[in-house]
Amino acid sequence: MPKLTIDGVEIEAAQGQSVLDAALAHGIHIPHLCYHPRLKVSGNCRMCLVEIEKAPKLQISCGTEARDGMVVQTKSEKVLKARQSVLEFMLINHPLDCPTCDQCGECKLQDYCSEHGQEESRYGEEKHGFDVLDVGPDISRNMNRCIHCTRCIRFLRDVAGSEEFTLYERGSHTTVGPYLEKALESPFSGNLAEVCPVGALTCKHFRFKGRSWLMEKSRTLCPGCARGCNAYAWTSKQEVLRLTPAENDFVNQSWLCNAGRASIAQIEAKNRILEPTRATAMEELAGVLRALIEKDEGEKVGVLASPRLTNEDLYLIRKLAREVIGTTHLAFVPGMSDDRPFGPLDTPLTEWFIRADPTPNSHGARDILHSTEHTENAFDLIEAAEKGEISSLLVFSEDPVTSFGDVDRATKALGQLDFLAVIDSHFSPTAELARLVVPEASFAEKDGTFTNEQGRIQRLRAAIPARGHSQSAWQTVTEVAKHLGTVWTFNSAAEVDREIASKIPGYQDLDFDTLPLEGLALVQADEADQAEAEESTPDQDKKE
Amino acid sequence: MAVKKINRPPQNWWERAYVFEIVRGMSITMKHALKSWFTPEHMPIYQYPEERRPVAERFRGRHRIRRRPDGSPTCVACYCCQTVCPPNAIDIVAEECDDPAIEKRPQSFRINMIRCIYCGMCVEACPKDAIYMSQDYEFANQTREQLHFELEDLLDVEKGDR
């Protein structure tokens, strides 16, 4: 392990680590632009120049390996002068249009110029401008602002696995752009907005929607697939303006796919359900269930849950179905299994990143719903409806009419029911058939946990208050259960989690408030399954 | 509650009659009345609606937004004034501009003139020198809504208006 001195502080670097990496790891910030911790080193921006004793000239710290006995100066006069000159060169053709630029506030060039740059340029000539080029629906390119750090080229080539960008022309005409001026096709092109240290590549969907310093960000999860990417939801005036990746070495590194970024569209979608069918919907729903329970026909109620719901929602749905209604017809639509490795891997993102299962919580649904003795999948439930085994159906965030495959048959089966209630955030063909529709909060409006494909419990945080009269399914279920005479006292997702931790095998370490940022790996699911199989869970009394 | 009694010196009948004090006060009033009668030009009075008091060069009155030669607002909706405004009186919504050289323009630019404290920070913050404070202070109105000035109310009436 090489020991070196940076700014008079002796630090120990890892074998083969660069001076820049070692400095950053020990809290010494060296300005850098082309260096990105997840990309290959290119060393072209010259921003991270440092003075190394006995070296003839200043060295780039990102490309210099830390060696034993090195003495590095990062704030000497020579280094500061070099930084100032590097920045002056970068600003020669930079338009300085920070007021219009979307990167403003998050721009490394802006930060470094205010910290290390000089006030006035000595360049008197006219600035060189570039033509506008459309590079696709997700990214807008402004070549004038580019500093030619090649981060975008390296990201697309080495990480995303699609070599679409390159450098062409020379000198001040040097252009970063797609081959043959083609539009970007990579499903990960959205990451270029974060990869680009300046405002040359920015997100088209977020264009001019807000300023970074006027928004609040909350760490949440992307609901797009079973990976459960960590993301920041950026909000302003109670509106989610964009979703950007949050670092998690175990799940998504620092990337997020374009589809995941677009998932915020569902919050303001036109078909959002905001109001229940009637103001008395809850009482009505409880009334129908009470009548069946009193006739001892609880078994005739079907409950369809969804892997789009949080663990808390699913747990209370199960509790309602098993303990209050007393039915075994509890099901969910299982997500597609994916035999590719989960990663994170060093191979291109296209090979492992986006999972085949488009729901965020299939693992959680399996853990929570299958831990009762008998559950079936949604298709059995449709067949049960056809045979008349169930007379009422509660559907949570699911659209069995579409997912069943045979629309006519499913519509007919659901038409035979005496009662159909849909609790969902968006209108669907099933909701059209329902007698009662209750609004459900979208992913950005609810607190809870998702268990991703890998079995990692991660926290979903509400970024905005729920729209209209929508609420989380666990709140709806608690309300219905209260009308049915239970004494449930769940007031927050944290309280539901306390019960999950005591009841669901594998979730015993779950603590909502202290859940680590990188998530919590499940306690060996296989062992838990076995333990559960041995221990038969007796039916608890109806109505606790 | 504690009450402190103050013993004032007793007044005699002459003092209680206030005759001298009334004469003294009236003489001051009459002195000014006669002065304004004979030399009105020396009095600090403006006949307001007809005659206006000159305001200082740097007076901070209602805001104005400069126009480009083609009449469009100079503002590029950078949100700097909104950010710096101490009472949060400014509300901007940005939109794409058809001219690629300008890129961004305000879709709406609203200043709540009742909330505004006329500190002039927005003018200081503006990177495009688009907003300035004119010498106009006469915009009293009937309702609060009418004092939420939109972009059209704020734009220069004509080029170079000040």
Interface residues (C-beta under 8 A of the other chain):
Chain A: D97 C98 P99 T100 C104 V132 R207 F208 K209 R211 W213 L214
Chain B: V76 A77 C78 Y79 C80 Q82 T83 A94 E95 E96 P100 I102 E103 K104 P127 K128
